[in-house]
């Protein structure tokens, strides 16, 4: 397990537990992982870990801002370690693959809406949809 994760947990004022460290490790290896995939990756290292320990760890880490929970429309929740920036995602309509997309230009135009209704906007969720290269080159694609 990565020693930096111990420091991250402590810096966030969280207890350092084996389930949390295992969840962070699995997300480092599998960005945009669904809960079931995180559980499977954690259980490869710690077969006896409970579903609840993984779910609780994901929830606590997301609440502390150490992981980001995303849920594209019509999809299950996914988790990633990339937090604290205003990046977006592209989702494949064929296989469900998710990849990161940085803001188009350096000044984050998505944070300047045509009307803010008095809100102090600090984050935007933009999801691009399309077909990934694998699905585009599949003989079964349209």
URCORRA-V219202 format. One record per pair of residues at least 24 apart in sequence whose ideal C-beta (glycine too) atoms are under 8 Angstrom apart, sorted by the first residue. I is the first residue (numbers start at 1). GAP is how many residues later the second one is. If there is no record, write none. Layout:
i=(I	I)
gap=(GAP	GAP)
This chain:
i=(1	2	8	9	12	12	12	13	14	14	14	14	17	18	18	19	19	19	19	19	19	20	20	20	22	22	22	23	23	23	23	23	24	24	24	24	27	27	27	27	28	31	31	31	31	32	32	32	32	32	32	32	33	33	33	34	34	34	35	35	35	38	70	70	72	72	73	86	86	86	86	88	88	88	88	88	89	89	89	90	90	90	90	91	91	91	91	92	92	92	92	92	93	93	93	93	94	94	94	94	94	94	95	95	95	97	97	97	99	101	101)
gap=(24	26	58	57	52	53	54	51	46	47	50	52	40	28	31	27	30	34	35	37	38	37	40	41	24	27	35	31	34	35	38	44	37	42	43	57	40	52	53	54	53	49	50	51	69	38	46	47	48	57	66	67	45	46	47	42	43	44	41	42	44	41	28	55	26	55	54	24	25	37	38	36	37	38	39	40	37	38	39	37	38	39	40	36	37	38	39	38	39	40	42	43	36	37	38	42	37	38	40	41	44	47	37	39	40	35	37	38	33	25	27)
